[in-house]
Amino acid sequence: MVLPINEDTDFSFLCVYQADNLSDALKKLKITTTDSTADSLEGCLDCLLQALAQNKFMRNPCVDAGLIPPLVQLLNCKDQEVLLQTGRALGNICYDSHEGRNAVDHAGGAHIVVDHIRSLCSKTDPASEKLLTVFCGMLMNYSNENDTLQSQLINMGVIPTLVKLLGIHCQNAALTEMCLVAFGNLAELESSKEQFAYTNIAEELVKLFKKQIEHDKKEMIFEVLAPLAENDVIKLQLVEAGLVECLLEIVQKTVDSDKEDDIAELKTASDLMVLLLLGDESMQKLFEGGKGSVFQRVLSWIPSNSHQLQLAGALAIANFARNDGNCIHMVDNGIVQKLMDLLDRHVEDGNVTVQHAALSALRNLAIPVVNKAKMLSAGVAEAVLKFLRSEMPPVQFKLLGTLRMLIDAQAEAAEQLGKNAKLVERLVEWCEAKDHAGVMGESNRLLSALIRHSKSKDVIRTIVQSGGIKHLVTMATSEHVIMQNEALVALALIAALELVTAEKDLENAQLVQILHRLLSDDRSAPEIKYNSMVLICALIGSEPLQKEVQSMAFLEVVSKLRSHENKTVAQQASLTEQRLAVES
């Protein structure tokens, strides 16, 4: 029995309608009930509410009229048609309505619906599947873009139930779609990923994905896979379930297509492939000692004419290059030349994302000590310097990081680069890039590294002439201990090798005052105190700097450090005190 609804039906009563329970509601609607007709009349009311809830302007009046608690009570009804219409009504009321969701929550609607799904999960008859579809849709609307309600459903244990549901009813397109949307909602929360990891979601999604032909259906599964693949455990599960083979097949089919859907699929598949490689275990499983078919396929993407595949290929190499063994193998097998060739294709008006990705890969490959000389011999430094003119901070950041990795303990390379006036001038310029903290920090670190690794007077003169000293002094005040330490060591080398040349700049940058602050500050790390005292001893070789040291009562500060808990600091304090006493 369905209550007729038409455009002329008067719903104005809802504006003043207040119902404490269902029988009150029926009386307000002037519907009389008997025990034998109550269920069907409840169904009638439910159909009415469903129609009202479909009108977005009537959702909140339904809530205000007090209709939600009696409607939720209908979920306890045995009549499947009443349950169906109730689920639809609640789903519609929850759709894009904060008030509707809250009302359903307070009435306990979600708990009852989850219990229904759990009890119906294994039933495959059409009526049960229809109910399951409606209930999943209701939960989807109930929790959409609401972290609190999503967490509530997760805590109810809905995830294992929905995964089981997907496995049993994978042939039912409508129910499958509802499950996927629900997964998409829940998978954004970190707590959900832990629950998903204890299910066979990876296996079910890959199995479902393999059956899909339509782009929209694949896209829907992709939207679930992407957030789930952020979890390292699920990454490995997806790899073991065969997702990578599916992705490679998509890439092969779509790479030469100019259709919009194919281009979108190519991007999604290759991006997801890169995401899977972010997990250490999944990455190593696919690398297979550098002989894996997946690794070889990814290598073939780098010389591709597709910017998307070039990008994905370079990012994949950067991800494979996360341990020394992989890096050494790849450098020994010619990957560096492939990346340099790729960079060459993007020097003039190139694709910034590809530049960034290729530089990221080269930076990672340069970390193992044995790779540095090989990469320098291959011309990586020269290839990287071609991007010195770039105005894009992400490219600048990776360029700086790559050069810094390359010159680590490579004196000749550090000296060669440190005497490159154009490079040093650009570094000094970027040291002032306050809008881009990463670029500014890396510029300072490279400036320091050029001095520390070359120990060259020529490099120091180049940096002094380019105005770099003040930035090294400022770097000594960084909030990062490693940067402070690098700056102090570089400044100590400057003081030892070219004090006269740098004297004026060191004085103008107020280095002595900064060292006094660092030594006086109890929060300064032991290595900072140690290197500050080493630097003080070197600075007193300059008459104007020595006068500054004497004027600031360093002896008092240093003498206190003789009892420092760190023995190395205490010993250096004694030596520094003796030196200061002699000079005074």
C-alpha positions as CSV (number, residue, x, y, z in Angstrom):
1,M,0.0,0.0,0.0
2,V,1.5,3.3,-1.1
3,L,0.1,6.7,0.0
4,P,-0.3,8.8,-3.2
5,I,2.0,11.8,-3.4
6,N,1.5,14.6,-5.9
7,E,2.5,18.2,-6.4
8,D,-0.7,19.5,-4.8
9,T,-0.2,17.6,-1.5
10,D,-0.2,20.0,1.4
11,F,2.9,19.5,3.6
12,S,2.5,22.7,5.6
13,F,1.4,20.8,8.7
14,L,5.1,19.8,9.1
15,C,6.0,23.3,10.1
16,V,4.1,23.0,13.3
17,Y,4.1,19.2,13.6
18,Q,5.6,17.8,16.9
19,A,5.4,14.0,17.5
20,D,6.6,12.1,20.5
21,N,6.0,8.7,19.0
22,L,4.6,7.1,15.9
23,S,1.0,6.7,17.0
24,D,1.0,10.4,17.8
25,A,2.3,11.1,14.3
26,L,-0.4,9.0,12.7
27,K,-3.1,10.8,14.7
28,K,-1.7,14.1,13.6
29,L,-2.0,12.9,10.0
30,K,-5.6,11.8,10.7
31,I,-4.8,8.2,10.0
32,T,-6.5,5.8,12.3
33,T,-4.9,2.4,13.0
34,T,-5.8,-1.0,14.2
35,D,-3.5,-3.8,15.2
36,S,-4.0,-5.5,11.9
37,T,-3.2,-2.5,9.7
38,A,-0.6,-0.8,11.7
39,D,2.4,-2.1,9.8
40,S,1.0,-1.1,6.4
41,L,0.0,2.3,7.7
42,E,3.5,2.7,9.1
43,G,4.7,1.9,5.6
44,C,2.4,4.6,4.3
45,L,3.8,7.2,6.7
46,D,7.3,6.0,5.8
47,C,6.6,6.5,2.0
48,L,5.3,10.0,2.8
49,L,8.5,10.8,4.8
50,Q,10.6,9.5,2.0
51,A,9.0,11.8,-0.5
52,L,9.3,14.7,1.9
53,A,13.0,13.9,2.6
54,Q,13.8,13.9,-1.1
55,N,12.9,17.6,-1.1
56,K,16.0,19.2,0.5
57,F,13.9,22.1,1.8
58,M,11.8,19.6,3.8
59,R,14.6,17.6,5.4
60,N,15.1,19.9,8.4
61,P,11.3,20.4,8.9
62,C,11.1,16.6,9.2
63,V,13.7,16.7,11.9
64,D,12.1,19.7,13.6
65,A,8.7,17.9,13.6
66,G,10.2,15.1,15.7
67,L,9.7,12.5,13.0
68,I,13.2,10.9,13.3
69,P,12.8,8.9,16.6
70,P,9.6,7.2,15.5
71,L,11.1,6.6,12.0
72,V,14.2,5.0,13.6
73,Q,11.8,2.8,15.6
74,L,10.4,1.5,12.3
75,L,13.8,-0.1,11.7
76,N,12.8,-2.7,14.3
77,C,9.8,-3.7,12.1
78,K,9.7,-7.2,10.6
79,D,8.1,-6.1,7.4
80,Q,10.8,-5.9,4.7
81,E,8.9,-3.3,2.7
82,V,8.7,-1.0,5.7
83,L,12.4,-1.6,6.4
84,L,13.2,-0.7,2.8
85,Q,11.2,2.5,2.8
86,T,12.5,3.5,6.3
87,G,16.1,3.0,5.1
88,R,15.4,5.2,2.1
89,A,13.7,7.9,4.2
90,L,16.6,8.0,6.7
91,G,19.1,8.0,3.9
92,N,17.4,10.9,2.2
93,I,17.1,12.8,5.5
94,C,20.8,12.3,6.2
95,Y,21.8,13.5,2.7
96,D,23.7,16.8,3.0
97,S,21.9,17.6,6.3
98,H,23.9,18.1,9.5
99,E,20.6,18.3,11.5
100,G,19.3,15.1,9.9
101,R,22.5,13.1,10.7
102,N,22.5,14.3,14.2
103,A,18.9,13.4,14.7
104,V,19.5,9.9,13.3
105,D,22.6,9.6,15.5
106,H,20.8,10.6,18.7
107,A,18.0,8.1,17.9
108,G,20.5,5.3,17.5
109,G,19.7,4.7,13.8
110,A,23.2,3.9,12.7
111,H,23.5,1.1,15.3
112,I,20.3,-0.6,14.2
113,V,21.2,-0.3,10.5
114,V,24.7,-1.8,11.1
115,D,23.1,-4.7,13.0
116,H,20.7,-5.2,10.0
117,I,23.6,-5.3,7.5
118,R,25.5,-7.8,9.7
119,S,22.5,-10.1,9.9
120,L,21.6,-9.8,6.2
121,C,25.2,-10.0,5.0
122,S,25.3,-13.6,3.9
123,K,21.8,-13.6,2.4
124,T,21.8,-13.5,-1.4
125,D,18.1,-13.4,-2.2
126,P,16.9,-10.3,-4.2
127,A,14.9,-8.9,-1.3
128,S,17.8,-9.1,1.1
129,E,20.2,-7.6,-1.4
130,K,17.8,-4.7,-2.0
131,L,17.7,-4.0,1.7
132,L,21.5,-4.2,2.0
133,T,21.8,-1.7,-0.9
134,V,19.5,0.7,0.8
135,F,21.1,0.3,4.2
136,C,24.6,0.8,2.8
137,G,23.4,3.9,1.0
138,M,21.9,5.2,4.2
139,L,25.2,4.8,6.0
140,M,27.0,6.5,3.1
141,N,24.8,9.6,3.4
142,Y,24.9,9.4,7.2
143,S,28.7,9.6,7.4
144,N,29.7,11.5,4.3
145,E,32.4,14.1,5.0
146,N,31.8,13.8,8.7
147,D,34.8,12.4,10.6
148,T,33.0,12.0,13.9
149,L,30.3,9.8,12.4
150,Q,32.8,7.9,10.3
151,S,34.8,7.2,13.4
152,Q,31.6,6.0,15.1
153,L,30.9,3.5,12.3
154,I,34.5,2.3,12.4
155,N,34.2,1.7,16.1
156,M,31.0,-0.3,15.5
157,G,33.1,-2.6,13.4
158,V,31.4,-1.8,10.1
159,I,34.5,-2.2,8.0
160,P,34.9,-6.1,8.3
161,T,31.2,-6.4,7.7
162,L,31.3,-4.3,4.5
163,V,34.4,-6.1,3.2
164,K,32.6,-9.5,3.7
165,L,29.5,-8.0,2.0
166,L,31.6,-7.0,-1.0
167,G,33.0,-10.5,-1.3
168,I,29.7,-12.2,-1.1
169,H,27.7,-9.8,-3.3
170,C,30.3,-8.8,-5.9
171,Q,27.9,-9.8,-8.7
172,N,25.4,-7.2,-7.6
173,A,26.4,-4.0,-9.3
174,A,24.2,-1.6,-7.2
175,L,25.3,-3.2,-3.8
176,T,28.9,-3.2,-4.9
177,E,28.7,0.4,-5.8
178,M,27.3,1.3,-2.4
179,C,30.1,-0.6,-0.7
180,L,32.7,1.2,-2.7
181,V,31.3,4.6,-1.9
182,A,31.1,3.7,1.8
183,F,34.8,2.5,1.6
184,G,35.7,5.7,0.0
185,N,34.2,7.7,2.8
186,L,35.8,5.6,5.6
187,A,39.2,5.1,4.0
188,E,40.2,8.7,4.5
189,L,40.4,8.2,8.2
190,E,43.8,6.8,9.5
191,S,42.0,4.6,12.1
192,S,40.0,2.9,9.3
193,K,43.2,1.8,7.5
194,E,44.3,-0.3,10.5
195,Q,40.9,-2.1,10.4
196,F,41.1,-2.5,6.6
197,A,44.5,-4.0,7.0
198,Y,43.1,-6.9,9.0
199,T,40.6,-7.8,6.3
200,N,41.0,-9.2,2.7
201,I,40.0,-5.8,1.2
202,A,43.0,-5.8,-1.1
203,E,42.2,-9.2,-2.6
204,E,38.5,-8.2,-3.0
205,L,39.2,-4.9,-4.7
206,V,41.8,-6.3,-7.1
207,K,39.4,-9.2,-7.9
208,L,36.6,-6.6,-8.6
209,F,38.9,-4.4,-10.5
210,K,39.9,-7.1,-12.9
211,K,36.3,-7.6,-13.9
212,Q,35.7,-3.9,-14.8
213,I,35.5,-2.6,-18.3
214,E,33.8,0.7,-17.9
215,H,36.0,3.7,-17.0
216,D,33.5,5.0,-14.3
217,K,33.6,1.7,-12.5
218,K,37.4,1.6,-12.5
219,E,37.5,5.2,-11.3
220,M,35.3,4.3,-8.4
221,I,37.6,1.5,-7.3
222,F,40.6,3.8,-7.8
223,E,39.1,6.2,-5.4
224,V,39.1,3.6,-2.7
225,L,42.5,2.2,-3.6
226,A,44.3,5.5,-3.4
227,P,43.6,6.3,0.3
228,L,44.0,2.7,1.3
229,A,47.4,2.4,-0.4
230,E,48.7,5.1,1.9
231,N,49.0,2.4,4.5
232,D,52.2,0.3,4.2
233,V,50.6,-3.0,5.3
234,I,47.8,-2.6,2.7
235,K,50.4,-1.5,0.0
236,L,52.1,-4.9,0.4
237,Q,48.7,-6.7,0.4
238,L,47.7,-4.9,-2.9
239,V,51.0,-5.9,-4.5
240,E,50.6,-9.5,-3.4
241,A,47.0,-9.5,-4.7
242,G,48.2,-8.5,-8.2
243,L,47.2,-4.9,-8.4
244,V,50.5,-3.9,-10.0
245,E,49.9,-6.2,-13.0
246,C,46.5,-4.5,-13.5
247,L,48.1,-1.1,-13.4
248,L,50.8,-2.0,-15.9
249,E,48.1,-3.4,-18.2
250,I,46.2,-0.1,-18.0
251,V,49.3,1.9,-18.8
252,Q,50.1,-0.3,-21.8
253,K,46.5,0.1,-23.2
254,T,46.2,3.9,-22.6
255,V,49.6,5.3,-23.2
256,D,49.1,6.1,-26.9
257,S,45.5,7.2,-26.6
258,D,44.2,10.7,-26.8
259,K,40.8,10.0,-25.3
260,E,40.1,12.0,-22.2
261,D,39.0,8.9,-20.2
262,D,42.2,7.0,-21.2
263,I,44.4,9.9,-20.3
264,A,42.8,10.1,-16.9
265,E,43.2,6.4,-16.4
266,L,46.8,6.5,-17.3
267,K,47.5,9.2,-14.8
268,T,45.6,7.4,-12.0
269,A,47.2,4.1,-12.7
270,S,50.8,5.4,-12.8
271,D,50.2,7.6,-9.8
272,L,48.9,4.7,-7.8
273,M,51.9,2.6,-9.0
274,V,54.3,5.2,-7.5
275,L,52.3,5.3,-4.3
276,L,52.7,1.5,-3.9
277,L,56.4,2.0,-4.1
278,L,56.5,4.3,-1.1
279,G,56.2,1.3,1.2
280,D,59.6,-0.3,2.0
281,E,58.4,-3.9,1.8
282,S,56.2,-3.4,-1.3
283,M,59.0,-1.5,-3.0
284,Q,61.6,-4.2,-2.3
285,K,59.3,-6.9,-3.4
286,L,58.8,-5.2,-6.8
287,F,62.5,-4.3,-7.1
288,E,63.5,-8.0,-6.9
289,G,67.2,-7.2,-6.9
290,G,66.9,-5.0,-9.9
291,K,65.7,-7.9,-12.1
292,G,62.0,-7.7,-11.4
293,S,59.7,-7.3,-14.4
294,V,57.9,-4.4,-12.8
295,F,61.1,-2.5,-12.2
296,Q,62.1,-3.1,-15.8
297,R,58.7,-1.9,-17.1
298,V,59.1,1.3,-15.0
299,L,62.5,1.9,-16.5
300,S,60.9,1.9,-19.9
301,W,58.6,4.8,-18.9
302,I,61.5,7.3,-18.5
303,P,62.3,7.7,-22.3
304,S,58.6,7.7,-23.1
305,N,57.0,10.6,-24.9
306,S,54.3,10.9,-22.3
307,H,55.1,13.5,-19.6
308,Q,52.9,11.5,-17.2
309,L,54.9,8.3,-17.7
310,Q,58.2,10.3,-17.5
311,L,57.0,11.7,-14.2
312,A,55.9,8.4,-12.8
313,G,59.0,6.7,-14.0
314,A,61.3,9.2,-12.4
315,L,59.3,9.2,-9.1
316,A,59.4,5.4,-9.2
317,I,63.2,5.4,-9.5
318,A,63.3,7.9,-6.6
319,N,61.3,5.5,-4.5
320,F,63.3,2.4,-5.5
321,A,66.4,4.5,-4.5
322,R,65.6,4.4,-0.8
323,N,68.3,2.0,0.3
324,D,72.0,1.8,-0.6
325,G,71.8,-1.6,-2.2
326,N,69.2,-0.5,-4.7
327,C,71.0,2.7,-5.4
328,I,74.3,1.1,-6.1
329,H,72.7,-1.5,-8.4
330,M,70.8,1.1,-10.4
331,V,73.9,3.4,-10.8
332,D,76.0,0.4,-11.9
333,N,73.3,-0.5,-14.5
334,G,73.1,2.9,-16.2
335,I,70.1,4.6,-14.7
336,V,71.9,7.8,-14.2
337,Q,72.3,8.4,-18.0
338,K,68.6,7.8,-18.5
339,L,67.7,10.4,-15.9
340,M,70.2,12.9,-17.4
341,D,68.8,12.3,-20.8
342,L,65.3,13.0,-19.4
343,L,66.5,16.2,-17.8
344,D,68.0,17.3,-21.1
345,R,64.6,17.0,-22.7
346,H,63.2,19.5,-20.1
347,V,65.9,22.2,-19.8
348,E,64.2,24.8,-21.9
349,D,60.5,25.4,-21.0
350,G,60.4,21.9,-19.6
351,N,57.8,20.2,-17.4
352,V,58.5,21.3,-13.8
353,T,57.1,18.2,-12.2
354,V,59.3,16.0,-14.4
355,Q,62.4,18.2,-13.6
356,H,61.5,17.8,-9.9
357,A,61.1,14.1,-10.1
358,A,64.3,13.4,-12.0
359,L,66.3,15.6,-9.6
360,S,64.7,13.7,-6.7
361,A,65.8,10.4,-8.2
362,L,69.4,11.7,-8.7
363,R,69.6,13.1,-5.2
364,N,68.6,9.7,-3.7
365,L,71.0,7.8,-5.9
366,A,73.8,10.1,-4.8
367,I,73.5,9.2,-1.1
368,P,75.7,6.0,-1.1
369,V,79.4,7.0,-0.8
370,V,80.4,4.7,-3.7
371,N,78.0,6.3,-6.1
372,K,79.2,9.9,-5.7
373,A,82.4,9.7,-7.7
374,K,80.6,7.6,-10.4
375,M,77.8,10.1,-10.8
376,L,80.3,13.1,-10.8
377,S,82.3,11.3,-13.5
378,A,79.1,10.8,-15.5
379,G,78.5,14.6,-15.5
380,V,75.6,14.8,-13.1
381,A,76.8,18.0,-11.5
382,E,76.9,19.7,-15.0
383,A,73.4,18.3,-15.9
384,V,72.0,19.7,-12.6
385,L,73.6,23.1,-13.0
386,K,71.6,23.6,-16.2
387,F,68.6,24.3,-14.0
388,L,70.3,27.0,-11.9
389,R,68.2,29.6,-13.8
390,S,64.9,27.9,-12.6
391,E,62.5,30.2,-10.7
392,M,60.5,27.2,-9.4
393,P,61.2,26.6,-5.7
394,P,60.5,22.8,-5.9
395,V,63.1,22.5,-8.6
396,Q,65.5,24.8,-6.8
397,F,65.1,22.7,-3.6
398,K,65.9,19.4,-5.3
399,L,68.8,20.9,-7.3
400,L,70.4,22.1,-4.1
401,G,69.9,18.8,-2.4
402,T,71.4,16.8,-5.3
403,L,74.5,19.0,-5.4
404,R,74.9,18.7,-1.6
405,M,74.7,14.9,-1.7
406,L,77.2,14.8,-4.6
407,I,80.0,16.8,-3.0
408,D,79.8,15.0,0.4
409,A,83.4,14.0,1.1
410,Q,84.3,14.8,-2.5
411,A,86.9,17.5,-2.1
412,E,87.7,18.1,-5.8
413,A,84.1,18.4,-6.8
414,A,83.4,20.7,-3.9
415,E,86.2,22.9,-4.9
416,Q,85.2,23.0,-8.5
417,L,81.6,24.0,-7.6
418,G,82.7,26.3,-4.8
419,K,84.8,28.4,-7.3
420,N,81.8,28.6,-9.7
421,A,80.9,32.3,-9.1
422,K,77.5,32.0,-10.8
423,L,76.5,29.1,-8.6
424,V,77.7,30.8,-5.4
425,E,75.9,34.1,-6.3
426,R,72.7,32.1,-6.9
427,L,73.1,30.4,-3.5
428,V,73.6,33.7,-1.8
429,E,70.4,35.0,-3.5
430,W,68.4,31.9,-2.5
431,C,69.7,32.2,1.1
432,E,67.4,35.2,1.3
433,A,64.3,33.3,-0.1
434,K,62.3,33.8,3.1
435,D,59.1,32.8,1.3
436,H,60.6,29.3,0.7
437,A,62.1,28.0,3.9
438,G,63.2,24.8,2.2
439,V,65.2,26.5,-0.5
440,M,66.7,29.0,2.0
441,G,67.8,26.1,4.3
442,E,69.3,24.0,1.5
443,S,71.1,27.0,0.1
444,N,72.8,27.7,3.4
445,R,73.6,24.0,3.8
446,L,75.2,23.8,0.4
447,L,77.2,27.0,1.0
448,S,78.6,25.5,4.2
449,A,79.2,22.1,2.5
450,L,81.3,23.7,-0.3
451,I,83.7,25.0,2.4
452,R,83.6,22.0,4.7
453,H,84.3,19.4,1.9
454,S,86.8,21.5,-0.2
455,K,88.7,23.2,2.7
456,S,89.8,25.5,-0.1
457,K,91.0,29.1,0.2
458,D,89.7,29.8,-3.3
459,V,86.2,28.6,-2.4
460,I,86.2,30.8,0.8
461,R,87.3,33.9,-1.3
462,T,84.5,33.2,-3.8
463,I,81.9,33.0,-1.0
464,V,83.3,36.1,0.7
465,Q,83.2,38.1,-2.6
466,S,79.6,37.0,-3.2
467,G,78.4,38.1,0.2
468,G,77.9,34.7,1.7
469,I,79.5,35.1,5.1
470,K,76.5,36.8,6.7
471,H,74.3,33.9,5.8
472,L,76.6,31.3,7.4
473,V,76.7,33.4,10.5
474,T,72.8,33.5,10.5
475,M,72.8,29.8,9.9
476,A,74.6,29.3,13.2
477,T,71.5,30.6,15.0
478,S,69.2,28.1,13.2
479,E,66.6,26.1,15.3
480,H,68.1,22.9,13.7
481,V,71.2,21.7,15.6
482,I,72.6,20.0,12.4
483,M,72.5,23.3,10.5
484,Q,74.0,25.2,13.4
485,N,76.8,22.7,13.6
486,E,77.5,22.8,9.8
487,A,77.7,26.6,9.9
488,L,80.1,26.7,12.9
489,V,82.4,24.1,11.3
490,A,82.4,26.1,8.0
491,L,83.1,29.4,9.9
492,A,85.9,27.7,11.8
493,L,87.5,26.7,8.5
494,I,87.1,30.3,7.2
495,A,88.8,31.6,10.4
496,A,91.6,29.1,10.1
497,L,92.3,29.5,6.3
498,E,91.2,33.1,5.3
499,L,90.5,35.1,8.4
500,V,91.9,38.3,7.0
501,T,89.7,38.1,3.9
502,A,86.6,37.4,5.9
503,E,87.4,39.6,8.9
504,K,85.2,42.5,8.0
505,D,82.2,40.4,7.0
506,L,82.4,38.4,10.2
507,E,82.6,41.6,12.3
508,N,79.6,43.1,10.5
509,A,77.6,39.9,10.9
510,Q,78.1,40.1,14.7
511,L,79.6,36.6,14.9
512,V,81.3,37.2,18.3
513,Q,78.0,38.3,19.9
514,I,76.2,35.2,18.5
515,L,78.9,32.9,19.8
516,H,78.6,34.5,23.3
517,R,74.9,33.8,23.2
518,L,75.4,30.2,22.1
519,L,77.9,29.5,24.9
520,S,75.7,31.2,27.5
521,D,72.6,29.4,26.5
522,D,72.0,26.2,28.6
523,R,69.8,24.8,25.8
524,S,72.7,24.8,23.3
525,A,73.7,21.2,22.3
526,P,77.2,20.0,23.5
527,E,78.5,20.0,19.9
528,I,77.4,23.6,19.5
529,K,79.2,24.7,22.6
530,Y,82.3,22.7,21.5
531,N,82.5,24.2,18.0
532,S,81.7,27.7,19.3
533,M,84.8,27.5,21.5
534,V,86.9,26.2,18.7
535,L,85.8,29.1,16.5
536,I,86.5,31.6,19.3
537,C,90.1,30.4,19.5
538,A,90.4,30.9,15.8
539,L,88.9,34.4,15.8
540,I,91.3,35.9,18.3
541,G,93.9,35.7,15.5
542,S,92.2,38.9,14.2
543,E,92.8,42.1,16.1
544,P,89.3,43.7,15.8
545,L,87.6,40.3,16.5
546,Q,89.9,39.7,19.5
547,K,88.9,43.1,21.0
548,E,85.3,42.1,20.7
549,V,86.0,38.8,22.4
550,Q,87.8,40.5,25.3
551,S,85.0,43.1,25.6
552,M,82.3,40.4,26.2
553,A,83.8,38.6,29.1
554,F,84.1,35.2,27.4
555,L,86.4,34.0,30.1
556,E,83.6,33.9,32.6
557,V,81.3,32.0,30.3
558,V,84.0,29.5,29.2
559,S,85.2,28.8,32.8
560,K,81.7,27.6,33.8
561,L,81.9,25.1,31.0
562,R,84.9,23.4,32.5
563,S,82.4,21.5,34.7
564,H,80.1,20.6,31.8
565,E,78.8,17.0,31.9
566,N,80.1,16.3,28.4
567,K,83.9,15.6,28.8
568,T,84.7,16.8,25.3
569,V,83.1,20.2,26.0
570,A,84.8,20.4,29.4
571,Q,88.2,19.7,27.9
572,Q,87.7,22.3,25.1
573,A,86.6,24.8,27.8
574,S,89.9,24.3,29.6
575,L,91.9,24.8,26.4
576,T,89.8,27.8,25.4
577,E,90.2,29.4,28.8
578,Q,94.0,29.0,28.6
579,R,94.1,30.6,25.2
580,L,91.9,33.5,26.2
581,A,94.0,34.1,29.3
582,V,97.2,34.2,27.3
583,E,95.7,36.6,24.7
584,S,94.3,38.9,27.4
